[in-house]
Amino acid sequence: MIEAIKSQSLAGLAHAFFTRHGGVSEGVYASLNGGIGSNDDQGLVAENRRRMARHLGIGADHLLIPYQVHSAEALIIDKPFSAEARPRCDALVTATRGLGLGITGADCGMILLADVERRVIGAAHAGWKGALTGILETTLDQMERLGARRRTIAAVLGPTIGPKSYEVGEEFFARFLAAAKDHAQFFTPSPRPGHFMFDLPSFVGFRLSAAGIGYFEDLRIDTYADETPCFSYRRSVHRKEPDYGRLVAAIALP
C-alpha cells in the first residue's frame, strides 16, 4: 500500500508527499521509485507513477512532472504533456482542473504550494542552486498570473536533506555570502576544518517568507537521516551504491 504524507495546510486539495513505500521497484529503488531519470526499469517506474496518480484521483497521463534542471524556470501548464515532451524547468503551476503537478527529489527541497481559495496550485523543486537563483519567487510570480495572491498562498516543504546531514565546502559557503551577507545564518561550522553544515530547509522558508507568502510549513523530514521513508542521493553516494530512487511530491485539482 502506498504511504503518503499530507499537510493540513493544503486541506481541501488532493496532494501527497509520497514516501518510498508502496511501489513495485526492487533493489536500491525499492519500492515506490518515481524517477524516470534513474536506471530503474522504466515499466516499473511507470507503474509506480500510475499508483501515485490513482492515489490523487487523477488519470496517469494527468500527473505532470517536468525534466528538472536546477533552474529558476517555472511554467504555467493548462494541458497534459507526454513523458517525451517534458518541459525543462523546476516548477509547474496551474489553475486547470483535472491536472496534477509533481516534482521528484532525493535530497533537494520538494515544495507544494496552493492558494486554496482561488484554486491555483504549484509544485517546485528547490535544490541549493534553484533556491539561491530564484525558483521559489518565479513560482509565486506564475501563480499570481493565474489569479493567486501571495498573502493567501500556503507552501509546504516535504522531505529534504536536513541541516545536520548537509556538509558543504568553503566555495559553496562563499557563493551564498557573495549573494547576500545575511545568508551566513544558514551555515554552522562542520567538525571537519574548512567545511560547513548548510540548512537548506530554513533557507527555503526564508526565501518564501521574504517573498510574502501567507504561510510556510516544513514537514521536517531529513531524506538522508530518515532512511525508512526516504531515498537520498547523498546517502547513496556515501554508501557507493550504483544509483538511487526518487521521491515524488504532487498536488492536483481533481
Number of C-alpha atoms within 10 A of each C-alpha: 8 15 16 18 13 16 18 9 17 21 11 11 18 17 25 23 27 27 23 25 20 18 24 17 23 14 10 15 24 17 21 30 33 31 24 20 14 15 13 21 13 15 12 20 26 17 18 24 23 20 20 29 22 13 17 21 19 20 17 18 15 19 25 25 29 23 18 20 15 20 20 22 23 28 19 17 17 13 12 17 16 11 13 7 10 14 20 16 20 28 33 26 28 24 22 18 14 16 23 32 26 27 31 29 27 25 26 25 27 28 28 27 26 30 24 17 11 14 18 25 31 31 30 35 31 31 24 19 15 21 24 19 16 16 25 27 20 18 24 25 17 21 27 16 12 17 13 22 20 20 13 16 26 20 28 23 26 29 32 28 30 24 18 14 17 18 19 16 15 11 11 14 19 14 12 18 14 10 11 10 10 10 17 13 12 18 20 15 13 16 10 10 9 12 18 21 21 27 20 23 28 16 18 24 21 14 17 21 16 10 15 15 21 15 17 19 16 17 16 13 17 22 27 23 17 15 12 11 17 24 29 25 19 17 19 17 12 8 8 9 11 9 15 24 31 26 27 26 30 27 27 30 21 14
